[in-house]
Amino acid sequence: MLLDVMMPLMNGFEVCRHIKSDPQTNGIIIILLTGMAENADKAHCKEVGANGYFPKPFAPVDLLKKVEEVLGFG
């Protein structure tokens, strides 16, 4: 799942934490997309259980490489 951090109602960190805390959905692979590129933001991604982190802006080919890396194809 590609999940933006900045969303209305719930942010991506909250959605990721919710998905990863449920035994029925915790196996979903999540890459958080964010314009926040601070080390604390990267750490927060790990805290909520994200499998990957990708800063914006990005080139689509670079995102594809990240997806392949997280899925074990790269």
Secondary structure, DSSP 8 states (H G I E B T S, - for coil): -EEESS-SSS-HHHHHHHHHHSTTTTTS--EEEES---HHHHHHHHHTT-SEEEESS--HHHHHHHHHHHHT--
